[in-house]
């Protein structure tokens, strides 16, 4: 399961949201979006300091291995900060 934590005012969130919806519709991910302005305790629980932040879960647990794409560490301790396009997100999902 992937949790996408986003804000309505966030430009990068608006960019990545359709990609995540597409991956969800293809059955590759489960998706939960959360507005951290309305749910600050959730952001605090996961130590979110930047928006957008994608959290990657597998079997109900925060992903516990790092993921590199094209030589760059993109996911560490289940957390990816920043927006990525569809090809990068597909590579991350493949490595989960």
N, C-alpha and C positions, 0 to 999 in steps of 0.2 A: 504494500500500500504506500502511496506517496501522499504526503500532506503538503499542500501548497498554502503558505501563509502569505496573505496579500492585503493590500489596501486599495480602495477604489480610486484614490488619487495617484497611484503609483504607475508611472509610464511603463517601466519594464514589466510590471505585473500584467498590464494590459497586453503587452507584446507576447508574453509567454503563455497566458491563459488559453488562447485558442489552440495552441500546440498541445497543451496538457489535456484539453477537452477532446481533441482528436485522438490522442493516445488512449484516453479513457474509453471513448466510443469504439475503438478497435479492440478493447478488452485487454490491453497491455498493462494498464494500471487501474487502481482504484484511486479516486481523487477526493480530497477534502480541502476546501478553501476556507480560510478564516481571516476575518478582518481584525487585526490586532489592536486597532483603536477601540474596538468593542470587547476584546478579550485579552486584556493585558496579562493576566496570570498565565495564559498559555504561552505567550511570547517569553515571559520570565522563566517558565518551566524549562524551555528548550534553549535559553540563553540567546535569543534572537536579538541581534543588534543592527541588522540591515534588512532592507526590504527591496526586492523579494528574497525570501529564503525558502528553499525547497528542502523538506525533510524526507528522507527515503526510509521506508520500513519494509522489512521482509518477514513474513510469518508473524506479524504483530510486534516485532522488535525493531528498534532503530538499527539500521544497517551498521554492521560493525567492522566492515573492511573498506579501505580506501579505494577510490576509483579514479584512474587516470585516463584521460582522453587526449590523444595527440601530444603526449609528454607533459601534460599539465594535470596536477592534482585538482579535480573538480569536486569530489565528494570525500569528506573526511568525517568520521564518526557520524555518518548518516546525514550530514548537513552540506548543502550546496548553497552558496550565497551568490546572488546575481542571476541574471537571465541568460538562457541559452536557447539556441534555435532547435528545431526539430531533429536534425541529424545528430547533434551532440546528445540530446536527451535520449534518443534511441540507443546510442552507444552506451550511455550510462545504464539504461534498463537492461541491455544485453549483458552487462557485466555484473548485474546484481545477482 
